Amino acid sequence: MVYRCFSKNQKDWLKEKGYEYLFKGLYPRNLKAFWVFIWNFALDQDLQKWKRNNPRLKKNNNNIKLK
């Protein structure tokens, strides 16, 4: 499985943690950049940490589910 990351800040954070993205693309509907990472158990755990610690998500954390 893969994870499409649409946040430059999240992409930078994942790279700091040692993850490398497979490729960068542009979403065709809005031409917004995204980065594709291989989704594994470690990435899933780190995405949960990101979700818990991201100030933009704090008030809505219970309603957001990562796919």
PDBQT receptor file of N, H, CA, C and O in Angstrom, charges set to zero:
ATOM      1  N   MET A   1       0.840  -1.182   0.000  1.00  0.00    +0.000 N 
ATOM      2  CA  MET A   1       0.000   0.000   0.000  1.00  0.00    +0.000 C 
ATOM      3  C   MET A   1       0.880   1.238   0.000  1.00  0.00    +0.000 C 
ATOM      4  O   MET A   1       2.055   1.198   0.366  1.00  0.00    +0.000 OA
ATOM      5  N   VAL A   2       0.277   2.329  -0.419  1.00  0.00    +0.000 N 
ATOM      6  H   VAL A   2      -0.677   2.362  -0.716  1.00  0.00    +0.000 HD
ATOM      7  CA  VAL A   2       1.012   3.591  -0.455  1.00  0.00    +0.000 C 
ATOM      8  C   VAL A   2       0.226   4.667   0.284  1.00  0.00    +0.000 C 
ATOM      9  O   VAL A   2      -0.981   4.552   0.492  1.00  0.00    +0.000 OA
ATOM     10  N   TYR A   3       0.937   5.705   0.670  1.00  0.00    +0.000 N 
ATOM     11  H   TYR A   3       1.918   5.798   0.501  1.00  0.00    +0.000 HD
ATOM     12  CA  TYR A   3       0.334   6.853   1.345  1.00  0.00    +0.000 C 
ATOM     13  C   TYR A   3       0.627   8.085   0.506  1.00  0.00    +0.000 C 
ATOM     14  O   TYR A   3       1.786   8.386   0.221  1.00  0.00    +0.000 OA
ATOM     15  N   ARG A   4      -0.426   8.798   0.110  1.00  0.00    +0.000 N 
ATOM     16  H   ARG A   4      -1.367   8.553   0.342  1.00  0.00    +0.000 HD
ATOM     17  CA  ARG A   4      -0.259  10.058  -0.610  1.00  0.00    +0.000 C 
ATOM     18  C   ARG A   4      -0.278  11.196   0.397  1.00  0.00    +0.000 C 
ATOM     19  O   ARG A   4      -1.258  11.387   1.116  1.00  0.00    +0.000 OA
ATOM     20  N   CYS A   5       0.793  11.933   0.440  1.00  0.00    +0.000 N 
ATOM     21  H   CYS A   5       1.589  11.778  -0.144  1.00  0.00    +0.000 HD
ATOM     22  CA  CYS A   5       0.952  13.044   1.376  1.00  0.00    +0.000 C 
ATOM     23  C   CYS A   5       0.760  14.348   0.613  1.00  0.00    +0.000 C 
ATOM     24  O   CYS A   5       1.485  14.615  -0.346  1.00  0.00    +0.000 OA
ATOM     25  N   PHE A   6      -0.206  15.160   1.027  1.00  0.00    +0.000 N 
ATOM     26  H   PHE A   6      -0.795  14.942   1.805  1.00  0.00    +0.000 HD
ATOM     27  CA  PHE A   6      -0.488  16.425   0.360  1.00  0.00    +0.000 C 
ATOM     28  C   PHE A   6       0.049  17.626   1.137  1.00  0.00    +0.000 C 
ATOM     29  O   PHE A   6      -0.181  18.768   0.740  1.00  0.00    +0.000 OA
ATOM     30  N   SER A   7       0.755  17.383   2.228  1.00  0.00    +0.000 N 
ATOM     31  H   SER A   7       0.942  16.455   2.550  1.00  0.00    +0.000 HD
ATOM     32  CA  SER A   7       1.277  18.460   3.071  1.00  0.00    +0.000 C 
ATOM     33  C   SER A   7       2.797  18.518   2.958  1.00  0.00    +0.000 C 
ATOM     34  O   SER A   7       3.485  17.536   3.238  1.00  0.00    +0.000 OA
ATOM     35  N   LYS A   8       3.317  19.679   2.543  1.00  0.00    +0.000 N 
ATOM     36  H   LYS A   8       2.757  20.476   2.315  1.00  0.00    +0.000 HD
ATOM     37  CA  LYS A   8       4.772  19.841   2.474  1.00  0.00    +0.000 C 
ATOM     38  C   LYS A   8       5.381  19.710   3.863  1.00  0.00    +0.000 C 
ATOM     39  O   LYS A   8       6.444  19.109   4.022  1.00  0.00    +0.000 OA
ATOM     40  N   ASN A   9       4.714  20.271   4.872  1.00  0.00    +0.000 N 
ATOM     41  H   ASN A   9       3.851  20.759   4.743  1.00  0.00    +0.000 HD
ATOM     42  CA  ASN A   9       5.227  20.162   6.240  1.00  0.00    +0.000 C 
ATOM     43  C   ASN A   9       5.289  18.707   6.694  1.00  0.00    +0.000 C 
ATOM     44  O   ASN A   9       6.271  18.286   7.306  1.00  0.00    +0.000 OA
ATOM     45  N   GLN A  10       4.249  17.947   6.396  1.00  0.00    +0.000 N 
ATOM     46  H   GLN A  10       3.452  18.290   5.899  1.00  0.00    +0.000 HD
ATOM     47  CA  GLN A  10       4.248  16.538   6.776  1.00  0.00    +0.000 C 
ATOM     48  C   GLN A  10       5.320  15.776   5.997  1.00  0.00    +0.000 C 
ATOM     49  O   GLN A  10       6.016  14.933   6.562  1.00  0.00    +0.000 OA
ATOM     50  N   LYS A  11       5.453  16.068   4.712  1.00  0.00    +0.000 N 
ATOM     51  H   LYS A  11       4.888  16.753   4.254  1.00  0.00    +0.000 HD
ATOM     52  CA  LYS A  11       6.494  15.423   3.903  1.00  0.00    +0.000 C 
ATOM     53  C   LYS A  11       7.866  15.700   4.484  1.00  0.00    +0.000 C 
ATOM     54  O   LYS A  11       8.681  14.784   4.602  1.00  0.00    +0.000 OA
ATOM     55  N   ASP A  12       8.139  16.948   4.850  1.00  0.00    +0.000 N 
ATOM     56  H   ASP A  12       7.478  17.692   4.754  1.00  0.00    +0.000 HD
ATOM     57  CA  ASP A  12       9.436  17.304   5.434  1.00  0.00    +0.000 C 
ATOM     58  C   ASP A  12       9.655  16.574   6.755  1.00  0.00    +0.000 C 
ATOM     59  O   ASP A  12      10.759  16.102   7.027  1.00  0.00    +0.000 OA
ATOM     60  N   TRP A  13       8.616  16.477   7.574  1.00  0.00    +0.000 N 
ATOM     61  H   TRP A  13       7.719  16.860   7.353  1.00  0.00    +0.000 HD
ATOM     62  CA  TRP A  13       8.704  15.777   8.860  1.00  0.00    +0.000 C 
ATOM     63  C   TRP A  13       9.004  14.295   8.646  1.00  0.00    +0.000 C 
ATOM     64  O   TRP A  13       9.834  13.716   9.346  1.00  0.00    +0.000 OA
ATOM     65  N   LEU A  14       8.326  13.686   7.677  1.00  0.00    +0.000 N 
ATOM     66  H   LEU A  14       7.651  14.156   7.108  1.00  0.00    +0.000 HD
ATOM     67  CA  LEU A  14       8.577  12.276   7.385  1.00  0.00    +0.000 C 
ATOM     68  C   LEU A  14      10.003  12.066   6.883  1.00  0.00    +0.000 C 
ATOM     69  O   LEU A  14      10.649  11.086   7.253  1.00  0.00    +0.000 OA
ATOM     70  N   LYS A  15      10.497  12.971   6.048  1.00  0.00    +0.000 N 
ATOM     71  H   LYS A  15       9.972  13.768   5.748  1.00  0.00    +0.000 HD
ATOM     72  CA  LYS A  15      11.874  12.856   5.562  1.00  0.00    +0.000 C 
ATOM     73  C   LYS A  15      12.872  12.998   6.705  1.00  0.00    +0.000 C 
ATOM     74  O   LYS A  15      13.884  12.298   6.735  1.00  0.00    +0.000 OA
ATOM     75  N   GLU A  16      12.593  13.903   7.650  1.00  0.00    +0.000 N 
ATOM     76  H   GLU A  16      11.771  14.472   7.626  1.00  0.00    +0.000 HD
ATOM     77  CA  GLU A  16      13.464  14.049   8.822  1.00  0.00    +0.000 C 
ATOM     78  C   GLU A  16      13.515  12.758   9.632  1.00  0.00    +0.000 C 
ATOM     79  O   GLU A  16      14.526  12.458  10.267  1.00  0.00    +0.000 OA
ATOM     80  N   LYS A  17      12.426  11.997   9.609  1.00  0.00    +0.000 N 
ATOM     81  H   LYS A  17      11.605  12.240   9.093  1.00  0.00    +0.000 HD
ATOM     82  CA  LYS A  17      12.365  10.734  10.346  1.00  0.00    +0.000 C 
ATOM     83  C   LYS A  17      12.983   9.588   9.549  1.00  0.00    +0.000 C 
ATOM     84  O   LYS A  17      13.019   8.454  10.028  1.00  0.00    +0.000 OA
ATOM     85  N   GLY A  18      13.465   9.867   8.345  1.00  0.00    +0.000 N 
ATOM     86  H   GLY A  18      13.436  10.788   7.956  1.00  0.00    +0.000 HD
ATOM     87  CA  GLY A  18      14.173   8.857   7.564  1.00  0.00    +0.000 C 
ATOM     88  C   GLY A  18      13.392   8.221   6.429  1.00  0.00    +0.000 C 
ATOM     89  O   GLY A  18      13.912   7.341   5.744  1.00  0.00    +0.000 OA
ATOM     90  N   TYR A  19      12.159   8.646   6.216  1.00  0.00    +0.000 N 
ATOM     91  H   TYR A  19      11.736   9.361   6.773  1.00  0.00    +0.000 HD
ATOM     92  CA  TYR A  19      11.366   8.093   5.119  1.00  0.00    +0.000 C 
ATOM     93  C   TYR A  19      11.747   8.783   3.815  1.00  0.00    +0.000 C 
ATOM     94  O   TYR A  19      12.034   9.979   3.789  1.00  0.00    +0.000 OA
ATOM     95  N   GLU A  20      11.745   8.011   2.743  1.00  0.00    +0.000 N 
ATOM     96  H   GLU A  20      11.512   7.039   2.765  1.00  0.00    +0.000 HD
ATOM     97  CA  GLU A  20      11.971   8.557   1.407  1.00  0.00    +0.000 C 
ATOM     98  C   GLU A  20      10.692   8.350   0.605  1.00  0.00    +0.000 C 
ATOM     99  O   GLU A  20      10.076   7.286   0.670  1.00  0.00    +0.000 OA
ATOM    100  N   TYR A  21      10.299   9.361  -0.144  1.00  0.00    +0.000 N 
ATOM    101  H   TYR A  21      10.799  10.225  -0.197  1.00  0.00    +0.000 HD
ATOM    102  CA  TYR A  21       9.109   9.183  -0.967  1.00  0.00    +0.000 C 
ATOM    103  C   TYR A  21       9.490   8.508  -2.279  1.00  0.00    +0.000 C 
ATOM    104  O   TYR A  21      10.620   8.632  -2.752  1.00  0.00    +0.000 OA
ATOM    105  N   LEU A  22       8.528   7.792  -2.859  1.00  0.00    +0.000 N 
ATOM    106  H   LEU A  22       7.610   7.691  -2.475  1.00  0.00    +0.000 HD
ATOM    107  CA  LEU A  22       8.756   7.089  -4.119  1.00  0.00    +0.000 C 
ATOM    108  C   LEU A  22       8.774   8.054  -5.288  1.00  0.00    +0.000 C 
ATOM    109  O   LEU A  22       9.641   7.981  -6.160  1.00  0.00    +0.000 OA
ATOM    110  N   PHE A  23       7.799   8.967  -5.295  1.00  0.00    +0.000 N 
ATOM    111  H   PHE A  23       7.095   9.026  -4.587  1.00  0.00    +0.000 HD
ATOM    112  CA  PHE A  23       7.739   9.974  -6.353  1.00  0.00    +0.000 C 
ATOM    113  C   PHE A  23       6.847  11.115  -5.910  1.00  0.00    +0.000 C 
ATOM    114  O   PHE A  23       6.080  11.003  -4.954  1.00  0.00    +0.000 OA
ATOM    115  N   LYS A  24       6.969  12.212  -6.631  1.00  0.00    +0.000 N 
ATOM    116  H   LYS A  24       7.592  12.304  -7.408  1.00  0.00    +0.000 HD
ATOM    117  CA  LYS A  24       6.149  13.405  -6.413  1.00  0.00    +0.000 C 
ATOM    118  C   LYS A  24       5.233  13.529  -7.619  1.00  0.00    +0.000 C 
ATOM    119  O   LYS A  24       5.640  13.265  -8.751  1.00  0.00    +0.000 OA
ATOM    120  N   GLY A  25       4.000  13.930  -7.370  1.00  0.00    +0.000 N 
ATOM    121  H   GLY A  25       3.670  14.145  -6.451  1.00  0.00    +0.000 HD
ATOM    122  CA  GLY A  25       3.057  14.107  -8.460  1.00  0.00    +0.000 C 
ATOM    123  C   GLY A  25       2.225  15.354  -8.268  1.00  0.00    +0.000 C 
ATOM    124  O   GLY A  25       2.328  16.039  -7.250  1.00  0.00    +0.000 OA
ATOM    125  N   LEU A  26       1.400  15.641  -9.256  1.00  0.00    +0.000 N 
ATOM    126  H   LEU A  26       1.316  15.085 -10.083  1.00  0.00    +0.000 HD
ATOM    127  CA  LEU A  26       0.441  16.741  -9.183  1.00  0.00    +0.000 C 
ATOM    128  C   LEU A  26      -0.952  16.147  -9.288  1.00  0.00    +0.000 C 
ATOM    129  O   LEU A  26      -1.250  15.393 -10.215  1.00  0.00    +0.000 OA
ATOM    130  N   TYR A  27      -1.801  16.493  -8.331  1.00  0.00    +0.000 N 
ATOM    131  H   TYR A  27      -1.559  17.105  -7.578  1.00  0.00    +0.000 HD
ATOM    132  CA  TYR A  27      -3.171  16.007  -8.350  1.00  0.00    +0.000 C 
ATOM    133  C   TYR A  27      -3.886  16.677  -9.520  1.00  0.00    +0.000 C 
ATOM    134  O   TYR A  27      -3.887  17.905  -9.602  1.00  0.00    +0.000 OA
ATOM    135  N   PRO A  28      -4.494  15.912 -10.427  1.00  0.00    +0.000 N 
ATOM    136  CA  PRO A  28      -5.034  16.501 -11.657  1.00  0.00    +0.000 C 
ATOM    137  C   PRO A  28      -6.175  17.503 -11.469  1.00  0.00    +0.000 C 
ATOM    138  O   PRO A  28      -6.337  18.407 -12.289  1.00  0.00    +0.000 OA
ATOM    139  N   ARG A  29      -6.959  17.359 -10.415  1.00  0.00    +0.000 N 
ATOM    140  H   ARG A  29      -6.827  16.624  -9.749  1.00  0.00    +0.000 HD
ATOM    141  CA  ARG A  29      -8.106  18.265 -10.243  1.00  0.00    +0.000 C 
ATOM    142  C   ARG A  29      -7.704  19.672  -9.838  1.00  0.00    +0.000 C 
ATOM    143  O   ARG A  29      -8.348  20.646 -10.228  1.00  0.00    +0.000 OA
ATOM    144  N   ASN A  30      -6.618  19.779  -9.039  1.00  0.00    +0.000 N 
ATOM    145  H   ASN A  30      -6.095  18.988  -8.722  1.00  0.00    +0.000 HD
ATOM    146  CA  ASN A  30      -6.248  21.110  -8.555  1.00  0.00    +0.000 C 
ATOM    147  C   ASN A  30      -4.759  21.413  -8.725  1.00  0.00    +0.000 C 
ATOM    148  O   ASN A  30      -4.285  22.472  -8.313  1.00  0.00    +0.000 OA
ATOM    149  N   LEU A  31      -4.026  20.480  -9.334  1.00  0.00    +0.000 N 
ATOM    150  H   LEU A  31      -4.411  19.620  -9.669  1.00  0.00    +0.000 HD
ATOM    151  CA  LEU A  31      -2.583  20.627  -9.566  1.00  0.00    +0.000 C 
ATOM    152  C   LEU A  31      -1.793  20.838  -8.276  1.00  0.00    +0.000 C 
ATOM    153  O   LEU A  31      -0.722  21.446  -8.292  1.00  0.00    +0.000 OA
ATOM    154  N   LYS A  32      -2.321  20.338  -7.166  1.00  0.00    +0.000 N 
ATOM    155  H   LYS A  32      -3.191  19.845  -7.153  1.00  0.00    +0.000 HD
ATOM    156  CA  LYS A  32      -1.615  20.418  -5.892  1.00  0.00    +0.000 C 
ATOM    157  C   LYS A  32      -0.592  19.282  -5.821  1.00  0.00    +0.000 C 
ATOM    158  O   LYS A  32      -0.891  18.140  -6.169  1.00  0.00    +0.000 OA
ATOM    159  N   ALA A  33       0.612  19.612  -5.366  1.00  0.00    +0.000 N 
ATOM    160  H   ALA A  33       0.855  20.539  -5.083  1.00  0.00    +0.000 HD
ATOM    161  CA  ALA A  33       1.682  18.617  -5.267  1.00  0.00    +0.000 C 
ATOM    162  C   ALA A  33       1.369  17.594  -4.181  1.00  0.00    +0.000 C 
ATOM    163  O   ALA A  33       0.771  17.918  -3.155  1.00  0.00    +0.000 OA
ATOM    164  N   PHE A  34       1.785  16.354  -4.427  1.00  0.00    +0.000 N 
ATOM    165  H   PHE A  34       2.271  16.091  -5.260  1.00  0.00    +0.000 HD
ATOM    166  CA  PHE A  34       1.709  15.317  -3.402  1.00  0.00    +0.000 C 
ATOM    167  C   PHE A  34       2.920  14.406  -3.539  1.00  0.00    +0.000 C 
ATOM    168  O   PHE A  34       3.558  14.340  -4.590  1.00  0.00    +0.000 OA
ATOM    169  N   TRP A  35       3.219  13.704  -2.450  1.00  0.00    +0.000 N 
ATOM    170  H   TRP A  35       2.701  13.757  -1.596  1.00  0.00    +0.000 HD
ATOM    171  CA  TRP A  35       4.360  12.795  -2.390  1.00  0.00    +0.000 C 
ATOM    172  C   TRP A  35       3.838  11.427  -1.986  1.00  0.00    +0.000 C 
ATOM    173  O   TRP A  35       2.969  11.320  -1.121  1.00  0.00    +0.000 OA
ATOM    174  N   VAL A  36       4.365  10.385  -2.609  1.00  0.00    +0.000 N 
ATOM    175  H   VAL A  36       5.071  10.472  -3.312  1.00  0.00    +0.000 HD
ATOM    176  CA  VAL A  36       3.903   9.025  -2.348  1.00  0.00    +0.000 C 
ATOM    177  C   VAL A  36       4.971   8.267  -1.568  1.00  0.00    +0.000 C 
ATOM    178  O   VAL A  36       6.126   8.172  -1.984  1.00  0.00    +0.000 OA
ATOM    179  N   PHE A  37       4.551   7.732  -0.426  1.00  0.00    +0.000 N 
ATOM    180  H   PHE A  37       3.613   7.809  -0.088  1.00  0.00    +0.000 HD
ATOM    181  CA  PHE A  37       5.413   6.940   0.450  1.00  0.00    +0.000 C 
ATOM    182  C   PHE A  37       4.887   5.512   0.504  1.00  0.00    +0.000 C 
ATOM    183  O   PHE A  37       3.688   5.284   0.349  1.00  0.00    +0.000 OA
ATOM    184  N   ILE A  38       5.780   4.552   0.724  1.00  0.00    +0.000 N 
ATOM    185  H   ILE A  38       6.755   4.737   0.850  1.00  0.00    +0.000 HD
ATOM    186  CA  ILE A  38       5.348   3.181   0.989  1.00  0.00    +0.000 C 
ATOM    187  C   ILE A  38       4.759   3.155   2.395  1.00  0.00    +0.000 C 
ATOM    188  O   ILE A  38       5.385   3.593   3.360  1.00  0.00    +0.000 OA
ATOM    189  N   TRP A  39       3.537   2.630   2.484  1.00  0.00    +0.000 N 
ATOM    190  H   TRP A  39       3.028   2.274   1.700  1.00  0.00    +0.000 HD
ATOM    191  CA  TRP A  39       2.848   2.577   3.770  1.00  0.00    +0.000 C 
ATOM    192  C   TRP A  39       3.165   1.250   4.451  1.00  0.00    +0.000 C 
ATOM    193  O   TRP A  39       2.862   0.180   3.924  1.00  0.00    +0.000 OA
ATOM    194  N   ASN A  40       3.779   1.336   5.626  1.00  0.00    +0.000 N 
ATOM    195  H   ASN A  40       4.025   2.206   6.054  1.00  0.00    +0.000 HD
ATOM    196  CA  ASN A  40       4.078   0.152   6.419  1.00  0.00    +0.000 C 
ATOM    197  C   ASN A  40       3.719   0.456   7.873  1.00  0.00    +0.000 C 
ATOM    198  O   ASN A  40       3.211   1.533   8.184  1.00  0.00    +0.000 OA
ATOM    199  N   PHE A  41       3.984  -0.490   8.746  1.00  0.00    +0.000 N 
ATOM    200  H   PHE A  41       4.397  -1.365   8.494  1.00  0.00    +0.000 HD
ATOM    201  CA  PHE A  41       3.602  -0.323  10.148  1.00  0.00    +0.000 C 
ATOM    202  C   PHE A  41       4.279   0.897  10.773  1.00  0.00    +0.000 C 
ATOM    203  O   PHE A  41       3.635   1.669  11.484  1.00  0.00    +0.000 OA
ATOM    204  N   ALA A  42       5.582   1.074  10.508  1.00  0.00    +0.000 N 
ATOM    205  H   ALA A  42       6.105   0.447   9.931  1.00  0.00    +0.000 HD
ATOM    206  CA  ALA A  42       6.321   2.201  11.094  1.00  0.00    +0.000 C 
ATOM    207  C   ALA A  42       5.751   3.534  10.611  1.00  0.00    +0.000 C 
ATOM    208  O   ALA A  42       5.582   4.460  11.404  1.00  0.00    +0.000 OA
ATOM    209  N   LEU A  43       5.455   3.633   9.315  1.00  0.00    +0.000 N 
ATOM    210  H   LEU A  43       5.592   2.880   8.671  1.00  0.00    +0.000 HD
ATOM    211  CA  LEU A  43       4.875   4.873   8.790  1.00  0.00    +0.000 C 
ATOM    212  C   LEU A  43       3.514   5.121   9.431  1.00  0.00    +0.000 C 
ATOM    213  O   LEU A  43       3.192   6.253   9.792  1.00  0.00    +0.000 OA
ATOM    214  N   ASP A  44       2.726   4.081   9.570  1.00  0.00    +0.000 N 
ATOM    215  H   ASP A  44       2.987   3.161   9.277  1.00  0.00    +0.000 HD
ATOM    216  CA  ASP A  44       1.411   4.225  10.191  1.00  0.00    +0.000 C 
ATOM    217  C   ASP A  44       1.533   4.778  11.607  1.00  0.00    +0.000 C 
ATOM    218  O   ASP A  44       0.773   5.665  11.996  1.00  0.00    +0.000 OA
ATOM    219  N   GLN A  45       2.484   4.260  12.379  1.00  0.00    +0.000 N 
ATOM    220  H   GLN A  45       3.101   3.539  12.063  1.00  0.00    +0.000 HD
ATOM    221  CA  GLN A  45       2.698   4.741  13.744  1.00  0.00    +0.000 C 
ATOM    222  C   GLN A  45       3.113   6.208  13.739  1.00  0.00    +0.000 C 
ATOM    223  O   GLN A  45       2.624   6.993  14.551  1.00  0.00    +0.000 OA
ATOM    224  N   ASP A  46       4.005   6.581  12.836  1.00  0.00    +0.000 N 
ATOM    225  H   ASP A  46       4.403   5.944  12.176  1.00  0.00    +0.000 HD
ATOM    226  CA  ASP A  46       4.448   7.973  12.774  1.00  0.00    +0.000 C 
ATOM    227  C   ASP A  46       3.337   8.902  12.290  1.00  0.00    +0.000 C 
ATOM    228  O   ASP A  46       3.260  10.048  12.731  1.00  0.00    +0.000 OA
ATOM    229  N   LEU A  47       2.483   8.430  11.396  1.00  0.00    +0.000 N 
ATOM    230  H   LEU A  47       2.545   7.498  11.037  1.00  0.00    +0.000 HD
ATOM    231  CA  LEU A  47       1.348   9.257  10.972  1.00  0.00    +0.000 C 
ATOM    232  C   LEU A  47       0.383   9.486  12.131  1.00  0.00    +0.000 C 
ATOM    233  O   LEU A  47      -0.220  10.554  12.231  1.00  0.00    +0.000 OA
ATOM    234  N   GLN A  48       0.231   8.500  13.002  1.00  0.00    +0.000 N 
ATOM    235  H   GLN A  48       0.720   7.632  12.921  1.00  0.00    +0.000 HD
ATOM    236  CA  GLN A  48      -0.603   8.682  14.191  1.00  0.00    +0.000 C 
ATOM    237  C   GLN A  48       0.013   9.727  15.123  1.00  0.00    +0.000 C 
ATOM    238  O   GLN A  48      -0.705  10.537  15.709  1.00  0.00    +0.000 OA
ATOM    239  N   LYS A  49       1.344   9.710  15.261  1.00  0.00    +0.000 N 
ATOM    240  H   LYS A  49       1.927   9.052  14.785  1.00  0.00    +0.000 HD
ATOM    241  CA  LYS A  49       2.032  10.738  16.064  1.00  0.00    +0.000 C 
ATOM    242  C   LYS A  49       1.802  12.113  15.455  1.00  0.00    +0.000 C 
ATOM    243  O   LYS A  49       1.518  13.073  16.170  1.00  0.00    +0.000 OA
ATOM    244  N   TRP A  50       1.925  12.208  14.134  1.00  0.00    +0.000 N 
ATOM    245  H   TRP A  50       2.156  11.428  13.553  1.00  0.00    +0.000 HD
ATOM    246  CA  TRP A  50       1.702  13.481  13.439  1.00  0.00    +0.000 C 
ATOM    247  C   TRP A  50       0.283  13.979  13.721  1.00  0.00    +0.000 C 
ATOM    248  O   TRP A  50       0.070  15.152  14.028  1.00  0.00    +0.000 OA
ATOM    249  N   LYS A  51      -0.665  13.077  13.614  1.00  0.00    +0.000 N 
ATOM    250  H   LYS A  51      -0.492  12.124  13.365  1.00  0.00    +0.000 HD
ATOM    251  CA  LYS A  51      -2.069  13.422  13.835  1.00  0.00    +0.000 C 
ATOM    252  C   LYS A  51      -2.289  13.933  15.257  1.00  0.00    +0.000 C 
ATOM    253  O   LYS A  51      -3.003  14.917  15.456  1.00  0.00    +0.000 OA
ATOM    254  N   ARG A  52      -1.684  13.277  16.246  1.00  0.00    +0.000 N 
ATOM    255  H   ARG A  52      -1.104  12.478  16.085  1.00  0.00    +0.000 HD
ATOM    256  CA  ARG A  52      -1.858  13.686  17.647  1.00  0.00    +0.000 C 
ATOM    257  C   ARG A  52      -1.183  15.015  17.950  1.00  0.00    +0.000 C 
ATOM    258  O   ARG A  52      -1.670  15.771  18.791  1.00  0.00    +0.000 OA
ATOM    259  N   ASN A  53      -0.078  15.316  17.286  1.00  0.00    +0.000 N 
ATOM    260  H   ASN A  53       0.317  14.702  16.603  1.00  0.00    +0.000 HD
ATOM    261  CA  ASN A  53       0.720  16.495  17.622  1.00  0.00    +0.000 C 
ATOM    262  C   ASN A  53       0.539  17.674  16.683  1.00  0.00    +0.000 C 
ATOM    263  O   ASN A  53       1.115  18.736  16.922  1.00  0.00    +0.000 OA
ATOM    264  N   ASN A  54      -0.235  17.524  15.633  1.00  0.00    +0.000 N 
ATOM    265  H   ASN A  54      -0.703  16.662  15.439  1.00  0.00    +0.000 HD
ATOM    266  CA  ASN A  54      -0.417  18.599  14.669  1.00  0.00    +0.000 C 
ATOM    267  C   ASN A  54      -1.446  19.593  15.211  1.00  0.00    +0.000 C 
ATOM    268  O   ASN A  54      -2.614  19.244  15.385  1.00  0.00    +0.000 OA
ATOM    269  N   PRO A  55      -1.017  20.832  15.479  1.00  0.00    +0.000 N 
ATOM    270  CA  PRO A  55      -1.953  21.823  16.054  1.00  0.00    +0.000 C 
ATOM    271  C   PRO A  55      -3.171  22.085  15.178  1.00  0.00    +0.000 C 
ATOM    272  O   PRO A  55      -4.239  22.410  15.697  1.00  0.00    +0.000 OA
ATOM    273  N   ARG A  56      -3.035  21.951  13.860  1.00  0.00    +0.000 N 
ATOM    274  H   ARG A  56      -2.167  21.687  13.438  1.00  0.00    +0.000 HD
ATOM    275  CA  ARG A  56      -4.176  22.191  12.970  1.00  0.00    +0.000 C 
ATOM    276  C   ARG A  56      -5.243  21.115  13.131  1.00  0.00    +0.000 C 
ATOM    277  O   ARG A  56      -6.405  21.342  12.796  1.00  0.00    +0.000 OA
ATOM    278  N   LEU A  57      -4.859  19.946  13.639  1.00  0.00    +0.000 N 
ATOM    279  H   LEU A  57      -3.915  19.762  13.911  1.00  0.00    +0.000 HD
ATOM    280  CA  LEU A  57      -5.808  18.836  13.773  1.00  0.00    +0.000 C 
ATOM    281  C   LEU A  57      -6.293  18.620  15.193  1.00  0.00    +0.000 C 
ATOM    282  O   LEU A  57      -7.231  17.851  15.405  1.00  0.00    +0.000 OA
ATOM    283  N   LYS A  58      -5.686  19.273  16.171  1.00  0.00    +0.000 N 
ATOM    284  H   LYS A  58      -4.924  19.898  15.999  1.00  0.00    +0.000 HD
ATOM    285  CA  LYS A  58      -5.969  18.985  17.586  1.00  0.00    +0.000 C 
ATOM    286  C   LYS A  58      -7.455  19.024  17.919  1.00  0.00    +0.000 C 
ATOM    287  O   LYS A  58      -7.949  18.106  18.574  1.00  0.00    +0.000 OA
ATOM    288  N   LYS A  59      -8.186  20.053  17.490  1.00  0.00    +0.000 N 
ATOM    289  H   LYS A  59      -7.785  20.798  16.958  1.00  0.00    +0.000 HD
ATOM    290  CA  LYS A  59      -9.584  20.155  17.904  1.00  0.00    +0.000 C 
ATOM    291  C   LYS A  59     -10.484  19.161  17.179  1.00  0.00    +0.000 C 
ATOM    292  O   LYS A  59     -11.588  18.878  17.645  1.00  0.00    +0.000 OA
ATOM    293  N   ASN A  60     -10.027  18.625  16.036  1.00  0.00    +0.000 N 
ATOM    294  H   ASN A  60      -9.131  18.855  15.657  1.00  0.00    +0.000 HD
ATOM    295  CA  ASN A  60     -10.854  17.689  15.276  1.00  0.00    +0.000 C 
ATOM    296  C   ASN A  60     -10.256  16.291  15.216  1.00  0.00    +0.000 C 
ATOM    297  O   ASN A  60     -10.660  15.499  14.365  1.00  0.00    +0.000 OA
ATOM    298  N   ASN A  61      -9.320  15.964  16.077  1.00  0.00    +0.000 N 
ATOM    299  H   ASN A  61      -8.992  16.608  16.768  1.00  0.00    +0.000 HD
ATOM    300  CA  ASN A  61      -8.627  14.677  16.006  1.00  0.00    +0.000 C 
ATOM    301  C   ASN A  61      -9.559  13.479  16.042  1.00  0.00    +0.000 C 
ATOM    302  O   ASN A  61      -9.258  12.459  15.421  1.00  0.00    +0.000 OA
ATOM    303  N   ASN A  62     -10.667  13.564  16.738  1.00  0.00    +0.000 N 
ATOM    304  H   ASN A  62     -10.912  14.392  17.242  1.00  0.00    +0.000 HD
ATOM    305  CA  ASN A  62     -11.549  12.410  16.856  1.00  0.00    +0.000 C 
ATOM    306  C   ASN A  62     -12.333  12.145  15.580  1.00  0.00    +0.000 C 
ATOM    307  O   ASN A  62     -12.849  11.044  15.392  1.00  0.00    +0.000 OA
ATOM    308  N   ASN A  63     -12.432  13.140  14.699  1.00  0.00    +0.000 N 
ATOM    309  H   ASN A  63     -12.014  14.035  14.852  1.00  0.00    +0.000 HD
ATOM    310  CA  ASN A  63     -13.235  12.991  13.494  1.00  0.00    +0.000 C 
ATOM    311  C   ASN A  63     -12.414  12.667  12.256  1.00  0.00    +0.000 C 
ATOM    312  O   ASN A  63     -12.984  12.344  11.214  1.00  0.00    +0.000 OA
ATOM    313  N   ILE A  64     -11.099  12.743  12.342  1.00  0.00    +0.000 N 
ATOM    314  H   ILE A  64     -10.636  13.005  13.188  1.00  0.00    +0.000 HD
ATOM    315  CA  ILE A  64     -10.254  12.527  11.177  1.00  0.00    +0.000 C 
ATOM    316  C   ILE A  64      -9.695  11.118  11.218  1.00  0.00    +0.000 C 
ATOM    317  O   ILE A  64      -9.151  10.684  12.234  1.00  0.00    +0.000 OA
ATOM    318  N   LYS A  65      -9.832  10.408  10.110  1.00  0.00    +0.000 N 
ATOM    319  H   LYS A  65     -10.274  10.760   9.285  1.00  0.00    +0.000 HD
ATOM    320  CA  LYS A  65      -9.274   9.063  10.023  1.00  0.00    +0.000 C 
ATOM    321  C   LYS A  65      -8.312   9.022   8.852  1.00  0.00    +0.000 C 
ATOM    322  O   LYS A  65      -8.647   9.447   7.746  1.00  0.00    +0.000 OA
ATOM    323  N   LEU A  66      -7.113   8.508   9.098  1.00  0.00    +0.000 N 
ATOM    324  H   LEU A  66      -6.841   8.163   9.996  1.00  0.00    +0.000 HD
ATOM    325  CA  LEU A  66      -6.148   8.316   8.026  1.00  0.00    +0.000 C 
ATOM    326  C   LEU A  66      -6.518   7.056   7.269  1.00  0.00    +0.000 C 
ATOM    327  O   LEU A  66      -6.902   6.054   7.871  1.00  0.00    +0.000 OA
ATOM    328  N   LYS A  67      -6.404   7.102   5.964  1.00  0.00    +0.000 N 
ATOM    329  H   LYS A  67      -6.092   7.916   5.474  1.00  0.00    +0.000 HD
ATOM    330  CA  LYS A  67      -6.720   5.924   5.149  1.00  0.00    +0.000 C 
ATOM    331  C   LYS A  67      -5.457   5.174   4.838  1.00  0.00    +0.000 C 
ATOM    332  O   LYS A  67      -5.500   4.147   4.161  1.00  0.00    +0.000 OA
TER     333      LYS A  67
